[in-house]
Amino acid sequence: MYHGDLSCIGCFIVTISLMLAPMEGVIDHTMRAMLTRDNDYERCVTEFLRVTDRLLPERVFFAICPELKQGGTTPSETPVYVQILGSDPHIVALNAKRAAELGALGIDLNFGCPAKTVNRSRGGASLLRTPQLVKDIVRAARDAVPGHIPVTAKIRLGYDHDEGLLELIEQLDQAQPTEITIHARTKAQGYRPPAHWHKIAQARHQTSIPIIANGEIWSTEDALACSEASGCQRLMIARGALMRPELARLIHQRCQGLPETPLNWSEIALRLCLFFEQQGLHYDAKYTPSPVKQWLVYLKHYHAPAARLFEQLKRITDPQHFGEALWAHYRST
């Protein structure tokens, strides 16, 4: 965990801690390992584990969180929480208990996913319309999991609007999760900018439960602005961490008053190669080019060489040819 990162924002002092957000289909255990090697995250969260009507077998938990087999942490010893998405309090609780028994260092409950397929089946952000049910789910999970294991909740400002946010926070306050992460947009707003960080500040006055601010953190400046507007000393970053793999480190350097040391393109290209090799160790080879291409799509928003490399690689599907081209690019940098 990071300590001592003090920064003066306006006229007060803020201590910033950072979490790596879950991103379905993007941040799996190989990406978590890659991003935590360069950054001091307080924790990561897995992609969501969808639960409906039964207790899932152990193999499903290990598939989404292989870190359970190594003490619940990434190779860099960053804790990983298992995220569960479901609408039945009893079923969520059963699976939260199972995750804890398998070694999860924390349980995160998803009430923020805006995906249409998830929301049509009464999951994710759709539950924000029923604050009482959100409370019941959190309370059931909290009761099922040993007290020393955190149970956290990830929400948005609301579903169609944010008028019910304070009621939602009031219900969560009764359920007593360890922490609440708020993505500063409604489900209807999706991922469209801006993020309404000041709304999180309103929620903070409703509860003593620690709140983590999330949304539109792309740079060190964004992190400081989010902390100031939300009043939160704990932030969660997602897409910004993929566009700039060293973003958390840069934020901590800024907060300490140290010079920021961004990665150069050669260093990032090496990480792309290592990420490709890690994919090959864990997945069928035919699937390994796609995650690298996906990462390049994020990287190219900030790094011009990523756009050129993506154009070079995007039509290569053979894993061997892809790897050869990727390593050749790195050696040329």
Secondary structure, DSSP 8 states (H G I E B T S, - for coil): -----EEEETTEEEE-EEEE---TTT--HHHHHHHHHHS--SEEEEEEEE-SSS---HHHHHHH-GGGGGTTB-TT--BEEEEEE-S-HHHHHHHHHHHHHTT-S-EEEEE----HHHHHTT-GGGGGG-HHHHHHHHHHHHHHS-TTS-EEEEEES-SS-STTHHHHHHHHHHH--SEEEEESS-TTTTT-S---HHHHHHHHTT-SS-EEEES---SHHHHHHHHHHH--SEEEE-HHHHHSTTHHHHHHHHHHT-------HHHHHHHHHHHHHHHHHHS-GGGSHHHHHHHHHHHTTT-HHHHHHHHHHTT---HHHHHHHHHHHHHH-
